[in-house]
Amino acid sequence: MQVRPGTVIGVVLVLIACTVAVLAPVLAPYDPTRSSVFFLDAPSRAHVFGTDELGRDILSRVMYGARTSLLIGVGAAVLAVAIGAPIGLVAGYRGGKIDILVVQAIDLFIALPGLVLALIITVMVGPSLQNLVVVLGFVMWPVVARLVRGQTLAVREQPYIEAAVAAGGSSLWIIRRHVWPNIFRVVAAQFAITVSFAIITSASLSFLGLGIPPPTPDWGSMVRSGFDVLAINPTLSLAPGAAIALVVLGFYLLGSSAE
């Protein structure tokens, strides 16, 4: 079996991000929330990426920011799959009025851009890590449900499903034993892509001031805080921006290669 280069790159990027997130207390050279008088210092041997407007080490904040982004991305993807997969399975297998209602609900949600919908809900409930996970999971479940429904419709027409029905298998048993195992790989691919979408969407919300409240390190907030001082220390925005791009690319490559 030939391994795609994209898969290898995706695995490496995701593993690096996960390692940094888990080992941030060991790898980070400074406390990410500790201020100092050396504010907006340029990159140096003491501070590889320099310091921010409060004198905090940028490298340490980028490392700890990986925790926040991965928690939001994976948490939102888990919630989206937990909501969307059962709905898509039932709608695709049962059909009829249930399928019509689900399709209408999915179309209603997808009619609004995900970022706009997340922005509206976040303004209503307030920014926090838990709220962002719930909001992004709620915004993204229709995409998962639509994919699962389409895959279920295709599997439902297979001869082995007809044989299982003729043998007296219940709908729940057939879905669990025959439908889900045959669509799991596609759902896993969508899960990875959903993680990447959640990370970049949460970073966008943070850039707009609706992300994790300070002083918790957050990549989107770091990009925004460095936007006004690009001429003094551009790494304040470039370092977290590069981290966002690489992690999103890693999960996207994983999802694309698994399809």
Backbone bond lengths (Angstrom), bond angles and torsions (degrees), N, CA, C in turn:
res aa  C-N    CA-C-N  psi(-1)  N-CA   C-N-CA  omega(-1)  CA-C   N-CA-C  phi
1 M - - - 1.467 - - 1.529 109.56 -
2 Q 1.305 116.18 124.19 1.455 121.05 -177.32 1.527 110.38 -84.82
3 V 1.320 115.86 130.04 1.460 121.52 179.69 1.526 109.09 -90.75
4 R 1.308 116.16 129.21 1.460 120.19 179.69 1.524 110.81 -71.84
5 P 1.329 117.13 142.80 1.473 119.61 177.17 1.524 112.15 -58.44
6 G 1.339 116.08 -36.41 1.459 119.54 178.94 1.514 112.51 -61.68
7 T 1.338 116.25 -36.14 1.459 120.10 178.65 1.519 110.78 -64.82
8 V 1.326 116.25 -43.93 1.468 120.57 179.78 1.529 110.38 -62.37
9 I 1.322 116.28 -45.74 1.470 120.10 179.42 1.521 110.47 -61.60
10 G 1.328 116.09 -43.95 1.459 120.28 179.81 1.513 112.26 -61.98
11 V 1.316 116.94 -45.12 1.469 121.10 179.11 1.518 110.88 -61.41
12 V 1.335 117.04 -44.36 1.466 121.18 -178.72 1.527 110.36 -62.86
13 L 1.327 117.08 -46.07 1.465 120.32 -178.57 1.522 111.44 -64.12
14 V 1.329 116.86 -43.08 1.467 120.03 -179.71 1.523 111.02 -67.43
15 L 1.327 117.25 -40.65 1.464 120.37 178.93 1.526 111.18 -64.33
16 I 1.317 116.75 -40.34 1.470 119.89 177.70 1.525 110.44 -62.57
17 A 1.341 116.12 -45.16 1.470 120.26 -179.76 1.524 110.98 -61.86
18 C 1.338 116.38 -44.56 1.472 120.38 -179.97 1.526 111.22 -65.48
19 T 1.327 116.72 -39.74 1.471 120.66 179.09 1.519 110.98 -63.94
20 V 1.322 116.30 -45.29 1.467 120.43 178.91 1.526 110.53 -62.71
21 A 1.330 116.65 -41.34 1.464 120.23 -179.30 1.521 111.46 -63.63
22 V 1.321 116.38 -44.01 1.471 120.53 -177.59 1.523 111.48 -71.59
23 L 1.324 116.45 -41.19 1.462 121.31 -174.63 1.528 112.89 -98.44
24 A 1.314 117.87 17.43 1.467 120.48 -178.77 1.525 113.22 -55.29
25 P 1.351 119.78 -41.49 1.472 118.37 178.57 1.520 113.31 -62.58
26 V 1.332 116.80 -26.06 1.468 120.82 -179.82 1.524 111.14 -88.53
27 L 1.340 116.70 -40.37 1.459 120.75 -173.86 1.529 113.02 -82.21
28 A 1.322 117.06 -33.16 1.464 119.40 -175.94 1.526 110.85 -67.90
29 P 1.320 117.83 130.57 1.477 120.35 -177.46 1.525 113.77 -74.89
30 Y 1.346 118.67 -20.21 1.457 121.90 -177.06 1.520 110.41 -138.10
31 D 1.308 115.21 165.35 1.461 122.01 170.98 1.533 107.69 -68.97
32 P 1.343 118.28 123.35 1.473 119.26 -174.19 1.527 114.36 -68.73
33 T 1.319 117.75 -14.75 1.473 120.03 -179.11 1.535 112.41 -106.57
34 R 1.334 117.61 -0.21 1.473 120.28 -177.53 1.526 110.69 -83.12
35 S 1.318 115.42 123.41 1.465 121.05 179.10 1.517 110.10 -87.17
36 S 1.337 114.98 163.66 1.464 121.06 177.00 1.525 108.14 -151.15
37 V 1.310 115.50 176.04 1.468 120.24 179.19 1.520 111.55 -83.77
38 F 1.329 117.21 -6.71 1.469 120.68 -178.24 1.529 109.56 -91.71
39 F 1.317 115.79 67.55 1.462 119.70 -176.11 1.532 111.30 -87.09
40 L 1.327 113.67 142.83 1.468 122.79 179.14 1.526 112.24 56.72
41 D 1.343 115.80 36.39 1.465 119.71 174.48 1.519 110.26 -72.00
42 A 1.324 116.09 145.58 1.461 121.00 176.25 1.530 109.56 -72.43
43 P 1.323 117.71 161.52 1.477 120.23 177.21 1.522 111.21 -54.26
44 S 1.338 115.42 136.85 1.464 120.72 -178.23 1.530 108.05 -150.36
45 R 1.311 116.41 -177.87 1.464 120.20 178.96 1.529 110.33 -66.79
46 A 1.318 117.41 -35.99 1.467 120.85 179.87 1.523 111.56 -73.80
47 H 1.323 115.66 -37.50 1.468 120.78 179.96 1.534 107.46 -129.61
48 V 1.313 116.18 100.29 1.471 121.46 -171.64 1.520 111.80 -57.52
49 F 1.339 117.61 -41.94 1.471 121.77 178.84 1.524 112.09 -102.80
50 G 1.322 117.75 6.80 1.451 121.07 -177.66 1.520 112.00 84.72
51 T 1.324 116.31 -165.05 1.467 121.89 -179.98 1.522 109.83 -125.60
52 D 1.347 115.06 161.71 1.463 119.30 -178.83 1.521 110.79 -92.30
53 E 1.320 116.42 -167.48 1.460 121.33 -175.23 1.521 113.16 -67.30
54 L 1.334 118.00 -15.14 1.461 121.96 177.36 1.526 112.17 -108.01
55 G 1.326 116.89 9.35 1.450 120.81 178.80 1.519 114.29 80.26
56 R 1.311 118.63 14.95 1.463 121.50 179.60 1.527 109.94 -87.15
57 D 1.330 114.95 144.98 1.461 120.34 -177.27 1.532 110.43 -69.41
58 I 1.325 117.01 123.63 1.463 121.53 -175.30 1.526 111.13 -68.95
59 L 1.331 117.71 -41.57 1.460 120.51 -179.97 1.528 111.18 -58.69
60 S 1.315 117.13 -44.09 1.466 120.97 179.65 1.524 110.46 -63.58
61 R 1.313 117.38 -39.74 1.467 120.57 -179.14 1.530 110.98 -70.38
62 V 1.324 117.17 -34.74 1.462 119.61 175.85 1.527 110.20 -65.24
63 M 1.337 117.27 -41.10 1.465 120.36 179.26 1.520 111.46 -63.97
64 Y 1.319 117.03 -46.38 1.456 119.69 179.24 1.530 111.37 -70.62
65 G 1.328 116.74 -27.57 1.458 119.94 177.50 1.514 112.82 -64.60
66 A 1.349 116.72 -24.89 1.462 120.23 176.62 1.524 110.57 -61.09
67 R 1.320 117.29 -35.55 1.464 120.90 178.24 1.521 110.37 -61.36
68 T 1.323 115.81 -49.43 1.462 120.63 -177.98 1.517 111.34 -60.91
69 S 1.323 116.72 -47.98 1.462 120.37 -177.11 1.524 112.01 -64.80
70 L 1.328 117.59 -42.71 1.465 120.00 -179.74 1.521 111.75 -69.19
71 L 1.328 117.59 -37.64 1.462 119.75 176.84 1.526 110.84 -61.80
72 I 1.320 115.97 -44.50 1.464 119.43 179.62 1.521 110.38 -67.50
73 G 1.335 117.49 -46.88 1.455 120.69 -177.17 1.513 113.27 -62.98
74 V 1.330 116.92 -50.65 1.465 120.21 -178.63 1.524 110.88 -69.82
75 G 1.332 116.95 -40.92 1.468 119.60 179.25 1.518 112.35 -61.73
76 A 1.333 116.82 -44.49 1.457 120.33 179.10 1.523 111.68 -65.56
77 A 1.341 116.71 -38.98 1.468 119.95 179.13 1.522 111.45 -66.19
78 V 1.337 116.88 -40.97 1.470 120.32 177.49 1.520 110.26 -61.06
79 L 1.328 116.76 -44.71 1.465 120.27 179.76 1.525 111.14 -64.91
80 A 1.331 117.02 -41.62 1.462 120.45 179.64 1.519 111.55 -62.16
81 V 1.334 116.99 -42.38 1.466 120.44 178.77 1.523 110.82 -70.21
82 A 1.340 116.65 -38.60 1.460 120.20 -179.88 1.525 111.49 -63.20
83 I 1.329 117.56 -32.81 1.464 121.02 178.47 1.525 111.04 -86.87
84 G 1.337 116.26 -48.87 1.460 120.66 -171.32 1.516 114.92 -74.19
85 A 1.348 117.64 -36.95 1.465 119.87 -175.97 1.538 112.62 -64.05
86 P 1.335 120.05 -50.33 1.470 118.68 178.52 1.526 112.99 -61.22
87 I 1.336 116.05 -39.45 1.465 118.95 179.64 1.525 110.47 -64.28
88 G 1.323 116.59 -44.59 1.460 120.22 179.20 1.519 112.51 -65.08
89 L 1.327 117.21 -38.55 1.468 120.86 178.64 1.517 111.64 -63.47
90 V 1.319 116.27 -47.97 1.469 120.11 -178.65 1.520 110.83 -65.38
91 A 1.342 116.57 -45.51 1.465 119.86 -178.87 1.524 111.16 -63.58
92 G 1.325 117.31 -44.03 1.457 120.19 -177.68 1.516 113.35 -69.84
93 Y 1.331 116.58 -35.42 1.473 118.77 -177.43 1.522 112.33 -82.51
94 R 1.327 117.02 -42.07 1.465 119.50 -176.42 1.532 112.19 -80.42
95 G 1.334 117.77 -37.23 1.456 120.78 -179.09 1.516 111.73 66.85
96 G 1.319 116.38 -156.72 1.456 121.45 176.36 1.519 113.46 66.38
97 K 1.351 115.54 -145.06 1.457 120.97 -176.67 1.528 112.00 -65.06
98 I 1.325 115.70 -35.08 1.471 118.65 178.82 1.523 109.97 -60.90
99 D 1.306 116.66 -44.24 1.462 121.07 -179.81 1.521 110.80 -63.79
100 I 1.312 116.64 -41.01 1.474 120.63 -179.76 1.523 110.47 -62.86
101 L 1.329 116.80 -44.90 1.468 120.86 -179.69 1.529 111.43 -64.17
102 V 1.322 116.34 -41.63 1.461 120.21 179.97 1.526 110.77 -65.33
103 V 1.317 116.87 -43.80 1.465 120.52 179.60 1.526 110.57 -61.69
104 Q 1.329 117.11 -41.36 1.460 119.99 178.38 1.520 111.59 -64.32
105 A 1.335 116.62 -40.74 1.469 120.04 178.11 1.530 110.98 -65.04
106 I 1.335 116.81 -41.86 1.463 120.90 178.84 1.530 110.39 -62.69
107 D 1.321 116.28 -45.89 1.472 119.76 179.58 1.524 111.43 -61.89
108 L 1.336 116.03 -35.66 1.464 119.76 -179.81 1.522 110.90 -64.88
109 F 1.327 116.67 -42.73 1.458 120.55 -179.89 1.526 111.56 -70.87
110 I 1.327 116.18 -42.57 1.464 119.85 -175.23 1.531 111.36 -72.76
111 A 1.334 117.43 -16.81 1.471 120.35 179.73 1.530 110.95 -61.88
112 L 1.348 116.24 -31.03 1.465 119.97 177.61 1.526 110.00 -94.27
113 P 1.331 118.52 137.08 1.468 120.02 175.39 1.523 110.66 -57.92
114 G 1.326 116.09 141.64 1.453 120.74 -175.89 1.516 113.51 -57.87
115 L 1.340 117.64 -42.77 1.459 121.20 -178.54 1.525 110.93 -65.04
116 V 1.331 116.89 -40.45 1.468 120.50 -179.77 1.525 110.08 -65.26
117 L 1.331 117.07 -45.01 1.456 120.84 179.59 1.530 110.66 -63.79
118 A 1.339 116.65 -43.08 1.468 120.07 178.16 1.523 110.75 -63.62
119 L 1.319 116.93 -37.57 1.464 121.43 179.43 1.525 110.64 -63.59
120 I 1.332 116.40 -44.15 1.471 120.77 -179.00 1.523 110.77 -64.13
121 I 1.335 116.41 -46.94 1.468 119.69 -177.38 1.521 111.19 -67.79
122 T 1.341 117.12 -39.08 1.466 120.41 -179.59 1.520 111.23 -64.15
123 V 1.323 117.17 -37.54 1.467 120.57 176.46 1.526 110.16 -62.22
124 M 1.331 116.68 -35.71 1.459 121.07 -178.09 1.523 112.47 -74.07
125 V 1.337 117.99 -42.55 1.469 121.16 -173.89 1.520 112.88 -95.09
126 G 1.323 117.76 -18.57 1.454 120.69 -179.66 1.517 112.01 94.73
127 P 1.351 117.42 147.34 1.469 121.07 -177.74 1.527 112.29 -81.80
128 S 1.313 115.85 129.26 1.464 123.97 170.27 1.515 107.03 -164.98
129 L 1.316 117.41 165.72 1.458 120.06 -177.83 1.524 110.75 -61.39
130 Q 1.340 116.47 -46.40 1.467 119.53 -179.01 1.520 111.56 -64.22
131 N 1.335 116.50 -41.41 1.466 119.69 -179.56 1.524 111.70 -65.83
132 L 1.343 116.67 -38.35 1.456 119.27 178.80 1.532 111.40 -64.63
133 V 1.330 116.87 -39.86 1.466 120.04 177.25 1.519 110.48 -60.61
134 V 1.324 116.30 -47.27 1.470 120.44 -178.60 1.520 110.98 -65.98
135 V 1.320 116.43 -44.54 1.465 120.49 -178.00 1.526 111.09 -62.98
136 L 1.324 117.42 -48.23 1.461 120.34 -177.81 1.525 111.07 -68.81
137 G 1.328 117.73 -37.32 1.463 119.72 175.42 1.513 111.46 -62.81
138 F 1.336 116.33 -40.30 1.463 121.15 178.91 1.524 111.04 -67.19
139 V 1.328 116.48 -36.77 1.468 120.28 -179.06 1.531 111.16 -70.35
140 M 1.331 117.47 -33.65 1.465 120.46 -170.47 1.529 114.61 -97.66
141 W 1.334 119.17 -7.21 1.466 118.20 -178.50 1.530 112.96 -62.84
142 P 1.351 120.97 -32.93 1.464 118.42 -179.73 1.528 113.43 -61.73
143 V 1.330 117.38 -34.00 1.465 119.93 178.62 1.525 110.51 -64.70
144 V 1.337 115.29 -42.57 1.462 119.81 177.98 1.530 110.36 -65.60
145 A 1.323 116.61 -43.65 1.468 120.55 -179.09 1.525 111.62 -62.17
146 R 1.322 117.08 -40.95 1.465 120.25 179.64 1.523 111.20 -64.87
147 L 1.339 116.42 -42.30 1.463 119.93 178.38 1.530 111.19 -64.17
148 V 1.333 116.68 -47.49 1.469 120.59 -178.93 1.524 110.58 -63.60
149 R 1.303 116.91 -39.66 1.471 119.76 178.43 1.519 110.74 -61.38
150 G 1.334 117.42 -45.68 1.460 120.21 -179.51 1.516 112.30 -63.26
151 Q 1.328 116.43 -41.26 1.462 119.53 178.54 1.523 111.38 -67.72
152 T 1.321 116.36 -37.31 1.471 120.50 179.32 1.522 111.25 -66.15
153 L 1.318 116.34 -39.30 1.470 120.05 177.48 1.525 110.96 -59.41
154 A 1.340 115.98 -39.72 1.469 119.73 -179.56 1.524 110.94 -69.95
155 V 1.330 117.07 -41.84 1.463 120.40 -178.24 1.523 110.75 -70.16
156 R 1.314 116.73 -33.47 1.476 120.69 -176.56 1.519 112.30 -60.56
157 E 1.314 117.56 -26.10 1.458 121.11 -177.48 1.525 113.41 -87.19
158 Q 1.319 117.43 -0.17 1.458 120.34 -177.99 1.535 111.01 -74.20
159 P 1.332 116.91 150.43 1.475 120.56 -177.81 1.524 113.73 -59.74
160 Y 1.337 117.98 -34.79 1.460 118.80 -177.50 1.530 111.84 -69.08
161 I 1.333 117.50 -25.44 1.461 120.23 174.87 1.528 109.71 -70.93
162 E 1.337 116.03 -42.41 1.469 119.56 177.20 1.525 110.67 -62.14
163 A 1.341 115.93 -38.02 1.467 119.35 178.42 1.524 111.11 -65.80
164 A 1.335 116.30 -39.49 1.464 120.11 179.39 1.520 111.21 -65.89
165 V 1.329 116.50 -38.28 1.475 120.46 177.08 1.521 110.36 -65.76
166 A 1.339 115.80 -44.20 1.466 120.15 -179.98 1.530 111.57 -63.79
167 A 1.327 116.59 -29.22 1.459 120.68 179.84 1.524 112.35 -79.01
168 G 1.336 116.84 -4.08 1.458 120.73 177.40 1.510 114.95 93.89
169 G 1.334 118.11 14.97 1.458 120.53 179.29 1.518 111.73 -69.24
170 S 1.321 116.50 138.83 1.461 120.64 178.69 1.535 109.84 -73.06
171 S 1.333 115.68 161.00 1.468 120.05 -179.49 1.523 111.17 -60.50
172 L 1.328 116.57 -43.62 1.458 120.10 -179.57 1.522 111.37 -62.97
173 W 1.316 117.18 -41.29 1.469 120.88 -179.23 1.522 110.79 -67.24
174 I 1.323 116.92 -41.32 1.467 120.65 179.80 1.528 110.66 -65.64
175 I 1.330 116.39 -41.63 1.463 119.57 178.72 1.515 110.49 -63.09
176 R 1.331 116.50 -44.73 1.460 120.52 -177.30 1.527 112.42 -71.27
177 R 1.329 116.67 -37.46 1.467 120.65 -172.32 1.536 112.88 -91.03
178 H 1.324 117.72 -32.55 1.462 119.55 -172.18 1.537 113.97 -118.62
179 V 1.338 117.30 -40.41 1.468 119.16 -174.74 1.526 110.93 -78.04
180 W 1.330 116.84 -54.82 1.460 120.50 -175.65 1.524 113.45 -58.14
181 P 1.334 120.13 -47.03 1.472 118.74 179.25 1.523 113.61 -59.13
182 N 1.327 117.73 -28.44 1.459 120.56 -177.15 1.523 113.51 -85.14
183 I 1.319 117.37 -12.82 1.466 119.90 178.03 1.522 111.54 -114.46
184 F 1.333 116.60 0.73 1.471 119.91 -174.57 1.523 111.69 -60.84
185 R 1.329 117.33 -40.21 1.464 119.87 -177.33 1.529 111.11 -62.26
186 V 1.316 116.61 -41.01 1.469 120.06 178.93 1.523 110.54 -66.69
187 V 1.332 116.38 -39.87 1.461 120.21 178.53 1.530 110.27 -64.99
188 A 1.324 117.09 -39.54 1.469 120.70 177.92 1.532 111.05 -62.43
189 A 1.332 115.89 -39.48 1.465 119.64 177.28 1.522 110.61 -64.67
190 Q 1.328 115.90 -42.70 1.459 119.72 178.47 1.526 111.26 -65.57
191 F 1.319 116.85 -33.22 1.464 120.84 177.61 1.532 110.28 -59.87
192 A 1.323 116.94 -46.72 1.467 120.44 -179.58 1.529 110.95 -63.64
193 I 1.321 116.42 -41.21 1.469 119.76 178.73 1.526 110.48 -67.01
194 T 1.333 116.84 -36.15 1.461 120.77 177.83 1.521 111.12 -64.91
195 V 1.325 117.51 -37.64 1.465 120.94 176.12 1.525 109.91 -59.83
196 S 1.323 116.91 -45.68 1.466 120.12 -179.36 1.525 111.06 -63.66
197 F 1.325 116.69 -40.33 1.470 119.82 178.80 1.522 110.67 -65.83
198 A 1.342 117.37 -40.65 1.466 120.58 -179.87 1.522 111.06 -64.51
199 I 1.327 117.30 -39.71 1.459 120.51 -179.22 1.524 110.97 -64.68
200 I 1.322 116.56 -46.36 1.467 118.59 -177.36 1.528 111.05 -72.45
201 T 1.341 117.38 -30.66 1.459 119.97 177.37 1.522 111.02 -71.13
202 S 1.337 117.03 -41.43 1.465 119.75 177.76 1.525 110.70 -64.71
203 A 1.344 116.46 -36.80 1.461 119.61 176.78 1.531 110.59 -65.07
204 S 1.322 116.60 -37.75 1.466 120.62 177.87 1.527 110.79 -65.04
205 L 1.335 116.79 -41.85 1.459 120.26 177.68 1.525 110.88 -64.41
206 S 1.330 116.62 -39.99 1.467 120.22 177.80 1.525 110.80 -64.48
207 F 1.323 116.27 -38.87 1.465 120.41 177.91 1.526 110.73 -60.97
208 L 1.334 116.34 -32.41 1.462 121.74 179.70 1.527 112.44 -86.58
209 G 1.338 117.03 1.67 1.456 120.08 177.98 1.514 114.60 91.60
210 L 1.328 118.06 13.70 1.459 121.65 -177.74 1.527 111.59 -118.89
211 G 1.320 116.55 28.67 1.457 120.43 -179.38 1.516 112.09 -99.58
212 I 1.335 115.45 -152.28 1.449 121.16 -179.29 1.528 109.48 -65.87
213 P 1.340 118.21 129.62 1.474 119.84 179.75 1.531 111.36 -63.10
214 P 1.335 117.81 144.70 1.457 121.18 177.44 1.536 109.63 -66.26
215 P 1.344 116.61 156.55 1.481 128.45 9.98 1.527 113.77 -95.43
216 T 1.340 118.97 13.33 1.463 120.91 -179.64 1.525 109.97 -58.57
217 P 1.333 117.91 128.10 1.475 119.89 179.62 1.521 111.52 -62.17
218 D 1.308 115.53 130.71 1.464 121.19 -179.64 1.516 108.13 -145.94
219 W 1.326 116.47 128.60 1.461 120.17 -174.01 1.524 112.68 -60.92
220 G 1.320 117.94 -43.83 1.456 120.27 -178.78 1.518 112.26 -62.97
221 S 1.328 116.75 -42.13 1.466 120.51 178.22 1.519 111.21 -65.54
222 M 1.332 116.41 -35.47 1.467 119.89 178.91 1.519 111.02 -66.35
223 V 1.332 116.35 -40.84 1.466 119.57 177.54 1.525 110.17 -60.50
224 R 1.332 115.32 -42.65 1.468 119.58 -178.69 1.528 111.59 -67.21
225 S 1.337 117.64 -42.68 1.467 119.99 -178.46 1.526 111.92 -66.80
226 G 1.328 116.78 -28.28 1.459 119.44 178.91 1.514 113.63 -86.57
227 F 1.325 116.33 -6.36 1.467 120.23 -176.46 1.530 111.95 -63.82
228 D 1.335 115.63 -33.65 1.467 119.38 -176.42 1.526 112.93 -87.39
229 V 1.330 117.43 -7.33 1.472 119.60 -177.48 1.529 110.65 -125.54
230 L 1.307 116.82 31.78 1.460 120.42 -178.47 1.525 111.88 -59.44
231 A 1.316 116.55 -35.13 1.464 119.59 -178.51 1.519 112.06 -71.42
232 I 1.344 117.79 -23.46 1.463 121.37 -177.66 1.519 110.80 -89.27
233 N 1.326 116.73 -52.38 1.464 121.09 178.80 1.527 108.68 -145.69
234 P 1.330 117.94 88.91 1.470 121.08 -176.65 1.520 113.91 -64.95
235 T 1.347 117.82 -20.38 1.466 119.17 -178.90 1.526 112.19 -66.42
236 L 1.327 117.84 -18.72 1.460 120.13 177.72 1.518 111.18 -60.89
237 S 1.329 117.16 -32.58 1.462 121.27 174.69 1.518 112.57 -98.45
238 L 1.321 116.39 -37.19 1.462 119.92 -174.68 1.526 112.60 -68.04
239 A 1.330 118.42 -38.58 1.465 121.03 -177.54 1.538 112.02 -64.79
240 P 1.335 119.65 -53.35 1.466 118.72 177.15 1.525 112.58 -67.49
241 G 1.341 116.76 -32.18 1.466 119.17 177.18 1.511 111.74 -63.49
242 A 1.332 116.84 -41.42 1.461 120.84 176.97 1.523 110.67 -66.02
243 A 1.336 117.34 -38.34 1.467 120.75 178.58 1.531 110.46 -62.55
244 I 1.319 116.95 -43.29 1.468 120.64 177.58 1.526 110.30 -59.99
245 A 1.327 115.69 -48.60 1.464 120.33 -177.32 1.525 111.77 -60.69
246 L 1.327 117.46 -43.26 1.465 120.84 -176.60 1.528 111.72 -69.86
247 V 1.316 117.17 -42.24 1.467 119.76 -179.61 1.525 110.88 -68.09
248 V 1.317 116.36 -43.38 1.467 119.89 177.50 1.523 110.09 -61.74
249 L 1.331 116.96 -42.66 1.461 120.76 177.76 1.524 110.74 -61.29
250 G 1.339 117.13 -42.05 1.457 120.56 -179.40 1.520 112.55 -60.20
251 F 1.319 117.20 -48.77 1.469 120.03 -179.79 1.529 111.09 -68.51
252 Y 1.330 116.55 -35.41 1.470 118.55 179.05 1.521 111.16 -66.14
253 L 1.331 116.82 -41.03 1.475 119.87 178.01 1.512 110.52 -65.20
254 L 1.323 117.95 -38.91 1.459 120.92 177.05 1.524 110.95 -61.07
255 G 1.334 115.80 -46.90 1.451 119.82 -179.56 1.517 112.90 -65.68
256 S 1.325 116.70 -41.80 1.468 120.27 -178.83 1.529 111.57 -66.83
257 S 1.315 117.23 -37.63 1.451 120.63 -177.78 1.523 111.77 -75.78
258 A 1.322 117.70 -21.79 1.464 121.00 -178.39 1.519 112.87 -86.03
259 E 1.310 117.28 -11.71 1.467 120.58 -177.42 1.525 110.80 -70.74
